[in-house]
Amino acid sequence: MGRIYQRPPVRSSVKRVLRVKEVYSIEVLEFEGVYVLMKVACQHGTYVRKLIHDIGEVLGVGAHMRELRRVKTGPFREEGSVRMHDLSEAVYLYRELGREDRLKSMILPQEYIVSHLPKVLIFDGAAAAVSYGADLAVPGVSAISEGVKRGELVALLTLKGELVALAEALMSTEEVLASSRGIAFKTVRVVMERGVYPKSWKKKHEQGA
């Protein structure tokens, strides 16, 4: 457990460079012959198959993963999941009969994805700029969650609660509240489409026209 080094396997969609990931806990649930059922809590991006292989090497007996079942990721839990068969049936009812009640009960708003992250509410003009990939400056901040630390991932939302982007905090909550200028958040993933909020800035040639 703790910080471990991993190199993605050959059959992976990412570059095979050495990475550091954190394993928070490993709980052995059952033994049956040579099989072990265990529950692992780890940082996103951890290759559990490689973790099992490494455990086998450390024990000196060898090991490989037979089955992987993800029961939690971010704010999502297995208990609240929907089976693909049920989703397919709900889509059929919507397309063929115009019934949307079952489909609506299965689909969550995208804002739910960031329900576990600290929030930053931003003004409309800032939302427009961020949707184009701009970083967020202090004047664009309307409100911020308590306890945000530098380097932490936060969710940028409009005053209406619409998700605009994910960003890395370059300032803590205290620093943002005490400042009147400067870049407070570095945009790392834009979610909102461009044009939802009108641009409040002009290009140089437009300003001189």
N, C-alpha and C positions, 0 to 999 in steps of 0.2 A: 504494500500500500504506500501512499505518498506519491512523490514525483518520480515518474519513470520515463525511460527513453524508449521511443518506438520509431521504427522505420516502416512506412506503409508497405503492405505486401505487393508482390509483382502485379497481381491482378487488382489494381486499384485505379481510381479516376483522378488521383492527385499525384503530385511530384514526389518521388521516393527520396525524401530528405529526412534526416534524423529530427524527430520532434519530441518535445517534452510535454507529457500529459500527466494529469493527477488522478489517482485512484483513491477515492474517499473511504471506501469500505469494501470488504469481501466477507460475505456470510455464507457458511456452508449449511445447507438446509437438509440434505439427505445423502446417504451412501447406499449404493446397491451394487455389489460386486466391484467392478472396475469403474463404475459410473458415479459421478458426483454431481449433485444439483447445487448450484451456488447462486447467490444474489450479489451482483456487483453494482456499486454506485461509483460512477466515474465522470470525468470531464467529457464534454462533447468532443467528438473526433477521435476518441480512444478506440483502437482496434481490439475488440474483445477477443477475437480469434487469436491474435498475436499474444495477447495477455495470457490466455490459456496455454499456448505453446511455451511461453517463457516460464510459467509456473511448473510445467512438466519438466523443463530443463533443470530448473533449480532443485526440484525434488529428485531428479535423476532417474525418473521412470518414463518420461515422455508423456505428452498429452495433446489432444486436439479437441476442438469444439464440435459437438454433435448437433446442437440446436441452440439458437439464440432467440430469446423472447424479450422484447422491449416493453416494459410495463410503465415507464415514465420518461418523459422528455419535456423539459421546460415546465409550463403550466398544465400540460396534458397528462392524463392518467388513463390506464387501460380500462378502468371502470366506466369512463365516459366515452369510450370509443364506439364506432359504428362499424358493423360488418359490411364488407363490400357487397354482399348479396342484398342486404337491406337497402343500401344506398342505390344500387342498380334498380331495385324495385320502385323506390321513391322517384327516381328519374323517369322511369317508364310511366308511372301514374301522372306525373307532371306533363310529359310530352303527349301522351295519348288521351288523357282525360281532363287535363288542365287542373288537376289537384296539386296544390303546392304545399299543403299543410305538413305532410310527412317530410318533404324535402327541407322545409324551413326549420323543422325541429332538429335536423341533423347538421345544418350548416351554421357555423359560428362566425360572427364578424371578425375581420382580420385583427382588430384591436385586442382580441382575446389572446393572441399570440404573445403580446408584450405585457400581459397582466402581472407577471412576476418581476418586471423591471421597474426601476425608478422612473418617474415621469417628469417631463419638462413641457409646459404649455408655452406655445410661441404665438406671436402676433401674426395676422394674416399676411402682411408683407414679407415677414421672415419665412413663413410657410411656402410662399411662392418661390423665394430664392433657394431654400433648401431642396425643393422639388426639382430644381435644376442642378443640384449637386453641391451647392454652396455650403460652407461651414456656418455654424450659428454663432453670431456675436452677442455679447451681453445685452445690447439694446433690444434685441429680438425676443428676449425671454420675458414672459408674463408671470410665470410661477414655476417653482421647482420643488421636487420632493426633498424632504429633510435627509441629511446624512449622505448625500452623493459625494463620492470620493474621486479623486483624479484617476484616470485610467478605467473607470467603471463604464459599462455599457448602459445607455439610457434610451428611453423611447421619447421621440419628439412628437407632440400632438398639437393639433390646432385648438383654439379656444372652444370648439365644438366637440372636441374629443376624437377627432379623426387622426389616424396614424399617418405621419408624414415620413419619418425616417428613423433609423437606428443611428446612434452617434456615440463616440467615445468622449467622456468628460475630460476636458483639459483644465477645468477648474472645479473645485469643490463647491458645495452649496454655499458655504460661508464666503468663499471668494467671489462667487457670482453676485451674491447679495451686497457685497461691499464694493463692487466694481461698477463703473459706468461705461466701460469700453473694453475692447479686446475680444479675441475668439475664445468662446467658452466651451464649444462642443465641435468635434471634428466628425463630419458626416461619413459614415462607413457603409450604409445601405439605404438607398432611397426607395420608398414604398409608394408614395403618392404620385400619380401621373402628373405630368406637366400641364399647366393651364387650368387646373381646378381653381386656383386662386390667381387673379390677374397680377402681372408683373408690376411692381411699384418702382422700377428703375428703368433708366434709358441708356442706350449705348451712346458713346461719345458723338458719333455723327448725327444721332437723333437729337441730342442736347443742343447741338450747334445749328440745327436746321431752323 
